[in-house]
Amino acid sequence: MRRFIQFLAIQRLPFQLLAIQRLIIFLLLFAGNALAEPFEISTITDQLHHPWGMAFIQNAQVLVTEKAGTIKKVSLTDGSIQTITGGPNVTQLGQGGLLDIEKHPRFNQNRWVYFSYSKQMSRGVTTAVAKATLEGNQLIDLEDILVSKAVSNAGQHFGSRLAFDEHELLYITIGDRGKRDNAQRLSSHAGKVLRLHDDGKIPKNNPFLTTPNAYAEIYSYGHRNPQGLAFDKESQRMWLHEHGPKGGDEVNLLHPGANYGWPVITYGKEYSGFSITDETHREGMEQPVWKWVPSIAPSGLAVYRGEAFKNWQGDLLVGALKFKLLAHLTMKGIHVKNEQRYLNSLDERIRAVKIGPDGLVYLLSDSAQGRLIKLSPKNTL
């Protein structure tokens, strides 16, 4: 197949036949990719309204946030849905709303659940994080543990992914909120990854704790709009991906105090096509582990650890909104060996990616009839 596609690509054809040639190559590549998918696709439910985040809890159930502010509990066995009451008061603006959800590492004991959402302030809207206790289908003792200093009237770049590390510290991504220069300012939460204790207190070893005029919650900076965050317990690495502008989506390995460059360095351009900067490198600024040009609009990130897909250990799985696919990055340590793209045929914006307790891959599709999708290994018998 590959040699035939290469043969087609080098043929010198009249201008009138070029479009047909390109269509044939695309269809062959598409078909080859579809055949290579090593999993079966099943839909658990298609009754979710623009879902954004999910967290697996006991008894084969998953909590799902919907952007408009509703929290659903979905059964993984029969797809039945129950509504959870008592969630945060959400202001839906542009890309904002009720966004990510994460359970505490000791959820089975304390029943604590965390939400990121857009919160109305007197001067605009910002990203906030709330903590609550789940009792049955009700949240109690809801409280904000963070109201970020990233207030803006803009409707974009809330960030909002949540993840815990091995010390039960909570990492929170905040986008630049449409004011890109704030990503380089330590006197703003915009364009940052923040790190807190599970009660909202600031860890004493945060990198900017003693830096003058810097917010002590900041763990890293120079981010545009990170919508993927995942901690790998085995390697104890925290991975992040973020949206570039036109091109320049990035996968980054998080380091304390690191500057990831936005908007001083980038591989992307303005949506008009003009340059943002002529720099892609600068001393003291991190380079991405992987980048996409053109942009795939990544949202959702998981590090695969499980028994179902034995050859995927430590690999990164990334959802894509614009390209409507699942990107599988095969890893060797902290380096990407290659990328495989799946699910082109679904024609669904992939908003979230998680590995279930059963080792299967679960996805949320972003639409008015959003789906909870399960990927299971193909039966090779």
NORDA-V254542 format. One line per field, one symbol per residue. psi: psi as a letter, one per 30 degrees, with the letter a starting at -180 (. if undefined). A space follows every 50 residues. Layout:
psi = ???
This chain:
psi = eeeeeeeefgkjlleffeeeeeeeeeeeeeeeeeffkglkkkkelghkji lellkkalhhlkkkkkeffkkkjkkfegglkkkklglljkjjjcflakcl kklkfhefefgkkkkklkkklfgaklklklklkjjcgkklhkkkfkjlih klflglhfcgkkkkafghkkkkkklfggieffffkfgkfkhlklkllfgf lkkfgkfgegkkgkkffkellhldijgkkkkjeefhkkkkllkacjlgkk kkkkkkgkjgfkgeklglllffflkelgkfkkkgkkkkeklkjlkfikkk kkkkklfeifggkflkkklkeefilkkjjkkjbgkkelkkklgefehkjj ekklklfgglkklkkjlfikkjkkkkkkjg.
